Amino acid sequence: MLEERQYGPVVGFRAARSFLGRGYYFTAAYWVDGLLVDSGCSFTDGELLRALPPDRRPVTTIVNTHCHEDHIGANGLLQQRLGSRIHAHPLALPVLDNPHLQPLQPYRRVFWGWPRPSRGEPANEWIETEHHRLRVIPTPGHSPDHIALYEPQRGWLFSGDAYIGGRDKAARGDYDVRSIIRSLRTLAALDITALFPGSGTVRQNHPADEILRKADQMEELGAQIHALHASGCDSTEIRNRLFGRETSLYFVTLGHFSGIHLVEIYLRAAPDSSGPASTPVRFSGGGGAG
Ligand SMILES: [Zn+2]
């Protein structure tokens, strides 16, 4: 299913595979002035194509914020039908070309599916549309190939998955938490009027403050985790104390997202500044894809 909503000249799409009329694990794409930022999941590629008629909403350019399957899903169909040029981080290009280079756990195949191949080119520092110039900002952490797009005249930030709202209770094992926090601080320093994130929940009420709060919150969580670790707690004890039991996400993703991973990505990262030096921590399996 595909929902659309207008934010001034920007059209926001929320896309999800639906089961019995209900969508699960929405992802987002945004269209403005001939530019499409991300393309949703493969299951909604036909709906997205129909929502982008060339006379009203041409798609000259697609920019992928990163190569996760829920952001590149309609690339292949749109490029084939509309002739769009696709830009992404150089690290994303081999996956665009051959999506099977990125292993998909069962839940990812069920909710977002395998994208069709597409051909991309490296994103330069600026993306130009007829009326706008958007700066490409490297924002690694969620994935090494992550970029965000910022339109300084209008204060629009298309942040992909660099910013995920709410308090974390689970994570993938391959997140680089130090880089996530650094990227959040980079984004929070921008003058932002509207935040268009990968979840599709658009923020227009002091978005930079919200991004900064998330960075601070993650920093605090890291300090708590390192303090508990220094006092002798192992990952399971730390998880139990800070988050309680695993959430439904753990079961849906068969452990690809877990509270234990969330603890361990912090333990793998050096604690901030003067804290005790972290020794390499055993990393339990199950993560590492994508
Ligand atoms: Zn992602």
Boltz pocket constraint, residues with backbone or C-beta under 6 A from the ligand:
constraints:
  - pocket:
      binder: B
      contacts: [[A, 66], [A, 68], [A, 142], [A, 143], [A, 161]]
      max_distance: 6.0
